[in-house]
Amino acid sequence: MSARAVVRVASATLLALAPACENVAARGRGALVSWAERHLVPEAEPDLAAALAGLSDAAAGALAGAPPRARERLSAIEGFVRQCAIECGAERGPRAVEAFCKVLFESLTIEPVTEGGEFRLMFPDFVLRARRGSCLGLAGLFLAASQRLGIKISGVLVPGHFLVRYDDSRERFNVELLRRGLRREDAFYRGHFGIPPDAAEYLRSLDARETLAVYLFNAANALREAGGDRGTVARLYEIVLGVLPGFAEARGNLGVLLLESGDSARAAAELERARAANPWLSGIHLDLCAARCALGDLDGAEAALRSGSGPEDSDARFLHALARLELARGREEEAVRLFSRAVELDPLFAPAHRDLAGLLSARGEGELARFHLSEAARIESARHGRAAGRRAIEPW
């Protein structure tokens, strides 16, 4: 996973795991939902080390057909906790953060992954084996050890990213693990990650259940990308939202999933709630436009679309959505113009090529239609080929 690991969709690298699992939906339902209902539905504080080992095991079974190894995974995490305990000695204050970083980055030589990572790097046991980790994977090790040792460290969510914070009520500071323990102020995250002033879930210290909800959100994204049953994925998002009701990314993903399932009215309601939670949420105006269009509210769809877009001639996805609206209104010439402008701005945007091909074919422009259809197929084939080629060496 990249530095922006807490995202609305999982990395395309997850598609590389899909051929290995013959029945993703069934395993996902039995393992991931069971884990979520055991650790997140009850209000008792879970043990993070055991819970993260269990989630890694459930995800490995659901997405890669891996055999159960939860005890081995937990043993690896507990080994890290023991190393931290030795390095900390009697220290349980802020200097424990330095001790944790020393174990993580010096003793174990784990490399932070800021770009081009993969889903498995959010699991602490895999981080220890691969010697590299995403923001979530590194944070999971920190949080599992701090909870076991009684050190006041919490997880902190920001849009597209996750960090940890030390706060003993006397001293408080954020720890950027992708920068090997660099301390950063809240103001940096507000500016760099675009946090709205009234957002409920961002930049606050999360408890153990809330932290696990963020991990489950990413596992649900992965199951969705791998072709998991939509009802199962929706249930996982709902469990996440039961713990973090203001988690805009989860609310938005649930809305898109409902839209794909044909429940346009509920999709629109969830997407509106996502926008209320974070008006700056990436792509929310496009999703709301699609939901309103599916309900036949074309004016509402255009209003939603324009609410989050910049100049009309600079965003291929905006132009593609607007073209579809114009087509729904029967304005074919304008739709052709907008689809054409979209592919001019982004020649690798396959949906615009495909929609333009369909419209041109209906208008009798067969040769040009075949060109755009072949372009769409070529782009999609290349994308899937790159994903299928990203097979990691390490077993899960």
ChimeraX attribute file (.defattr): number of C-alpha atoms within 10 A of each C-alpha:
attribute: neighborCount
match mode: 1-to-1
recipient: residues
	/A:1	25
	/A:2	22
	/A:3	18
	/A:4	17
	/A:5	26
	/A:6	25
	/A:7	19
	/A:8	22
	/A:9	17
	/A:10	23
	/A:11	20
	/A:12	20
	/A:13	24
	/A:14	23
	/A:15	24
	/A:16	20
	/A:17	21
	/A:18	21
	/A:19	14
	/A:20	13
	/A:21	17
	/A:22	13
	/A:23	17
	/A:24	22
	/A:25	21
	/A:26	13
	/A:27	22
	/A:28	25
	/A:29	21
	/A:30	14
	/A:31	18
	/A:32	27
	/A:33	20
	/A:34	14
	/A:35	20
	/A:36	22
	/A:37	12
	/A:38	12
	/A:39	23
	/A:40	23
	/A:41	14
	/A:42	11
	/A:43	9
	/A:44	10
	/A:45	12
	/A:46	17
	/A:47	14
	/A:48	23
	/A:49	25
	/A:50	18
	/A:51	22
	/A:52	29
	/A:53	23
	/A:54	23
	/A:55	23
	/A:56	27
	/A:57	26
	/A:58	29
	/A:59	25
	/A:60	24
	/A:61	22
	/A:62	29
	/A:63	29
	/A:64	23
	/A:65	20
	/A:66	16
	/A:67	12
	/A:68	14
	/A:69	16
	/A:70	18
	/A:71	13
	/A:72	13
	/A:73	24
	/A:74	21
	/A:75	15
	/A:76	18
	/A:77	26
	/A:78	19
	/A:79	13
	/A:80	22
	/A:81	24
	/A:82	14
	/A:83	17
	/A:84	23
	/A:85	21
	/A:86	11
	/A:87	16
	/A:88	19
	/A:89	10
	/A:90	9
	/A:91	14
	/A:92	16
	/A:93	16
	/A:94	17
	/A:95	11
	/A:96	23
	/A:97	22
	/A:98	14
	/A:99	18
	/A:100	24
	/A:101	21
	/A:102	17
	/A:103	20
	/A:104	26
	/A:105	17
	/A:106	12
	/A:107	11
	/A:108	15
	/A:109	13
	/A:110	20
	/A:111	19
	/A:112	24
	/A:113	21
	/A:114	16
	/A:115	12
	/A:116	11
	/A:117	19
	/A:118	20
	/A:119	22
	/A:120	23
	/A:121	26
	/A:122	28
	/A:123	27
	/A:124	30
	/A:125	30
	/A:126	22
	/A:127	24
	/A:128	23
	/A:129	16
	/A:130	18
	/A:131	16
	/A:132	22
	/A:133	33
	/A:134	32
	/A:135	26
	/A:136	33
	/A:137	28
	/A:138	30
	/A:139	28
	/A:140	28
	/A:141	26
	/A:142	26
	/A:143	23
	/A:144	24
	/A:145	25
	/A:146	23
	/A:147	17
	/A:148	15
	/A:149	17
	/A:150	10
	/A:151	19
	/A:152	19
	/A:153	29
	/A:154	23
	/A:155	26
	/A:156	23
	/A:157	21
	/A:158	21
	/A:159	27
	/A:160	17
	/A:161	18
	/A:162	26
	/A:163	23
	/A:164	27
	/A:165	24
	/A:166	22
	/A:167	17
	/A:168	14
	/A:169	7
	/A:170	5
	/A:171	9
	/A:172	14
	/A:173	17
	/A:174	22
	/A:175	23
	/A:176	19
	/A:177	25
	/A:178	20
	/A:179	13
	/A:180	18
	/A:181	19
	/A:182	12
	/A:183	14
	/A:184	13
	/A:185	12
	/A:186	12
	/A:187	11
	/A:188	10
	/A:189	17
	/A:190	16
	/A:191	10
	/A:192	10
	/A:193	14
	/A:194	15
	/A:195	19
	/A:196	16
	/A:197	9
	/A:198	10
	/A:199	16
	/A:200	15
	/A:201	20
	/A:202	22
	/A:203	22
	/A:204	14
	/A:205	19
	/A:206	21
	/A:207	14
	/A:208	21
	/A:209	22
	/A:210	22
	/A:211	24
	/A:212	23
	/A:213	25
	/A:214	24
	/A:215	20
	/A:216	24
	/A:217	27
	/A:218	23
	/A:219	27
	/A:220	28
	/A:221	24
	/A:222	26
	/A:223	28
	/A:224	23
	/A:225	19
	/A:226	24
	/A:227	15
	/A:228	23
	/A:229	17
	/A:230	17
	/A:231	14
	/A:232	20
	/A:233	27
	/A:234	19
	/A:235	16
	/A:236	27
	/A:237	26
	/A:238	17
	/A:239	20
	/A:240	26
	/A:241	21
	/A:242	15
	/A:243	18
	/A:244	20
	/A:245	17
	/A:246	19
	/A:247	26
	/A:248	30
	/A:249	26
	/A:250	30
	/A:251	27
	/A:252	29
	/A:253	27
	/A:254	26
	/A:255	30
	/A:256	24
	/A:257	20
	/A:258	22
	/A:259	22
	/A:260	13
	/A:261	12
	/A:262	13
	/A:263	16
	/A:264	22
	/A:265	15
	/A:266	15
	/A:267	28
	/A:268	25
	/A:269	15
	/A:270	23
	/A:271	27
	/A:272	22
	/A:273	19
	/A:274	26
	/A:275	21
	/A:276	15
	/A:277	22
	/A:278	26
	/A:279	18
	/A:280	17
	/A:281	21
	/A:282	17
	/A:283	16
	/A:284	26
	/A:285	25
	/A:286	22
	/A:287	24
	/A:288	29
	/A:289	28
	/A:290	26
	/A:291	30
	/A:292	22
	/A:293	21
	/A:294	18
	/A:295	15
	/A:296	13
	/A:297	14
	/A:298	19
	/A:299	13
	/A:300	16
	/A:301	25
	/A:302	21
	/A:303	15
	/A:304	21
	/A:305	23
	/A:306	17
	/A:307	14
	/A:308	16
	/A:309	16
	/A:310	10
	/A:311	8
	/A:312	12
	/A:313	12
	/A:314	14
	/A:315	15
	/A:316	22
	/A:317	20
	/A:318	23
	/A:319	25
	/A:320	26
	/A:321	24
	/A:322	23
	/A:323	27
	/A:324	23
	/A:325	20
	/A:326	19
	/A:327	16
	/A:328	14
	/A:329	11
	/A:330	11
	/A:331	13
	/A:332	17
	/A:333	12
	/A:334	15
	/A:335	25
	/A:336	21
	/A:337	13
	/A:338	25
	/A:339	27
	/A:340	22
	/A:341	20
	/A:342	27
	/A:343	21
	/A:344	14
	/A:345	16
	/A:346	16
	/A:347	16
	/A:348	17
	/A:349	19
	/A:350	20
	/A:351	19
	/A:352	29
	/A:353	28
	/A:354	21
	/A:355	22
	/A:356	28
	/A:357	26
	/A:358	17
	/A:359	19
	/A:360	19
	/A:361	16
	/A:362	11
	/A:363	11
	/A:364	10
	/A:365	13
	/A:366	14
	/A:367	12
	/A:368	14
	/A:369	22
	/A:370	17
	/A:371	14
	/A:372	22
	/A:373	21
	/A:374	16
	/A:375	19
	/A:376	22
	/A:377	16
	/A:378	13
	/A:379	17
	/A:380	15
	/A:381	12
	/A:382	11
	/A:383	13
	/A:384	14
	/A:385	13
	/A:386	13
	/A:387	17
	/A:388	17
	/A:389	11
	/A:390	15
	/A:391	12
	/A:392	13
	/A:393	7
	/A:394	8
	/A:395	10
	/A:396	21
